[in-house]
């Protein structure tokens, strides 16, 4: 399966999402590793099987095994961190922000790919998971290293469209069963 096969599963009422998948697959603001890692991390963050399978199949033709693993790691670690740090951000008692997290996050320091690629993927996943604190932290790292806002925006766009496609496919699957 591929992005085109995924697009074929999207109903006519969501034509914009299908068109956005196509245009983002051809995105040139990001290099191929950044782009397909972002697609893969976003798909794994959402976890809708047909979307994960389609994107993973396409990404496997482009990404190295190390990059595939790192993108999945971004989804995994942000799945934990986004909940924890969003909770700290939302709680009125700021004392919790002064306590050590005591959560293992070694992959962030050594993701096995270019650190800024991992940061882009983490930003997209953090947007999907709705953690403003994590989005700000990752975006800040990207900006410190000279990553232009157009690349950050592209990662966010990929996350948004993969999320929308996943919701549509999940809804259509639910209706079919």
C-alpha positions as CSV (number, residue, x, y, z in Angstrom):
1,X,0.0,0.0,0.0
2,X,1.1,3.6,-0.6
3,X,-0.1,7.2,-0.2
4,X,-2.0,6.8,-3.5
5,X,-3.7,3.7,-2.1
6,X,-4.5,5.6,1.0
7,X,-5.9,8.5,-1.0
8,X,-8.2,6.0,-2.8
9,X,-9.8,5.0,0.5
10,X,-10.7,8.6,1.3
11,X,-14.3,9.4,0.4
12,X,-15.4,12.3,-1.9
13,X,-16.5,14.4,1.0
14,X,-12.9,14.6,2.2
15,X,-11.4,15.4,-1.2
16,X,-9.4,18.3,0.3
17,X,-7.6,15.8,2.7
18,X,-6.8,13.5,-0.2
19,X,-5.4,16.4,-2.2
20,X,-3.4,17.6,0.7
21,X,-1.9,14.1,1.2
22,X,-0.8,14.3,-2.4
23,X,0.7,17.8,-2.3
24,X,2.5,17.0,1.0
25,X,4.0,13.8,-0.4
26,X,5.5,16.1,-3.0
27,X,6.6,18.7,-0.5
28,X,10.1,20.1,-1.2
29,X,10.6,22.3,1.8
30,X,11.7,19.2,3.7
31,X,14.2,16.6,2.6
32,X,12.9,13.1,2.1
33,X,14.0,11.9,5.5
34,X,12.4,14.8,7.3
35,X,9.2,14.5,5.3
36,X,8.7,10.8,5.4
37,X,9.8,10.5,9.0
38,X,7.2,13.1,9.8
39,X,4.5,11.2,7.9
40,X,5.6,8.0,9.7
41,X,5.8,9.5,13.2
42,X,2.4,11.1,12.7
43,X,0.8,7.9,11.5
44,X,2.2,5.9,14.4
45,X,1.1,8.6,16.9
46,X,-2.5,8.2,15.8
47,X,-2.4,4.5,15.3
48,X,-5.1,3.9,12.7
49,X,-4.0,0.6,11.1
50,X,-4.7,1.2,7.4
51,X,-3.1,4.6,7.6
52,X,0.0,3.3,9.5
53,X,0.3,0.4,7.0
54,X,0.1,2.7,3.9
55,X,2.5,5.3,5.2
56,X,4.9,2.7,6.6
57,X,5.0,1.0,3.2
58,X,5.7,4.2,1.4
59,X,8.3,5.4,4.0
60,X,10.1,2.0,3.8
61,X,11.0,2.7,0.2
62,X,12.7,6.0,1.2
63,X,13.9,5.8,4.8
64,X,16.7,3.8,6.2
65,X,15.8,1.2,8.9
66,X,17.4,3.6,11.4
67,X,15.2,6.5,10.3
68,X,12.1,4.2,10.4
69,X,12.9,3.2,13.9
70,X,13.6,6.8,15.0
71,X,10.3,8.1,13.5
72,X,8.5,5.4,15.5
73,X,10.5,6.3,18.6
74,X,9.4,10.0,18.2
75,X,5.8,8.8,18.2
76,X,6.4,6.6,21.2
77,X,8.3,9.0,23.4
78,X,6.0,11.9,22.6
79,X,3.0,9.7,23.4
80,X,4.4,9.7,27.0
81,X,5.9,13.2,27.2
82,X,2.9,15.0,25.6
83,X,0.5,13.6,28.3
84,X,2.9,14.3,31.2
85,X,4.0,17.8,30.1
86,X,0.5,18.8,29.0
87,X,-0.8,17.9,32.4
88,X,1.9,19.9,34.1
89,X,1.1,22.9,31.9
90,X,-2.6,22.6,32.6
91,X,-2.4,22.1,36.4
92,X,-2.8,25.2,38.6
93,X,-0.2,23.9,41.1
94,X,3.1,24.8,39.5
95,X,5.0,22.9,42.1
96,X,4.9,19.9,39.8
97,X,7.0,21.7,37.2
98,X,9.8,21.9,39.7
99,X,9.9,18.2,40.4
100,X,12.1,15.9,38.2
101,X,10.0,14.0,35.7
102,X,11.7,10.6,36.5
103,X,10.7,9.3,33.1
104,X,13.3,7.7,30.8
105,X,13.7,9.8,27.6
106,X,17.2,8.7,26.3
107,X,16.0,8.5,22.7
108,X,15.6,12.3,22.6
109,X,19.3,12.7,23.2
110,X,20.4,9.9,20.8
111,X,17.6,9.2,18.3
112,X,19.9,7.5,15.7
113,X,19.2,10.1,13.1
114,X,20.0,13.8,12.7
115,X,18.7,15.4,15.9
116,X,16.9,18.2,14.1
117,X,14.9,15.6,12.0
118,X,13.9,14.0,15.2
119,X,12.9,17.4,16.6
120,X,10.7,18.1,13.6
121,X,9.0,14.7,14.0
122,X,8.5,15.4,17.7
123,X,6.9,18.7,16.9
124,X,4.4,17.2,14.5
125,X,3.5,14.5,17.0
126,X,3.2,17.0,19.8
127,X,0.8,19.0,17.7
128,X,-1.3,15.9,17.1
129,X,-1.3,15.1,20.8
130,X,-2.1,18.7,21.7
131,X,0.8,19.5,24.0
132,X,1.7,23.2,23.7
133,X,4.5,22.9,26.1
134,X,6.2,20.2,24.0
135,X,5.5,22.1,20.8
136,X,7.2,25.2,22.2
137,X,10.2,23.2,23.5
138,X,10.8,21.4,20.2
139,X,10.2,24.4,18.0
140,X,12.6,26.4,20.2
141,X,15.3,23.7,19.6
142,X,14.7,23.8,15.9
143,X,14.9,27.6,15.8
144,X,18.2,27.6,17.8
145,X,19.7,25.4,15.1
146,X,18.5,27.6,12.3
147,X,15.6,25.5,11.0
148,X,13.4,27.9,9.1
149,X,9.7,28.4,10.1
150,X,8.7,27.0,6.7
151,X,10.1,23.6,7.6
152,X,8.4,23.6,11.0
153,X,5.2,24.6,9.3
154,X,5.6,21.8,6.8
155,X,6.0,19.3,9.6
156,X,2.8,20.7,11.3
157,X,0.9,20.4,8.0
158,X,1.9,16.8,7.6
159,X,0.8,16.0,11.1
160,X,-2.5,17.8,10.6
161,X,-3.3,16.0,7.3
162,X,-2.3,12.6,8.6
163,X,-4.5,13.2,11.6
164,X,-7.4,14.1,9.4
165,X,-6.9,11.2,7.1
166,X,-6.7,8.8,10.0
167,X,-10.0,10.2,11.5
168,X,-11.7,9.8,8.2
169,X,-10.5,6.2,7.6
170,X,-11.4,5.3,11.2
171,X,-14.9,6.7,10.8
172,X,-15.5,5.0,7.5
173,X,-14.2,1.7,8.9
174,X,-16.6,2.1,11.8
175,X,-19.5,2.7,9.5
176,X,-18.6,-0.3,7.3
177,X,-18.6,-2.7,10.3
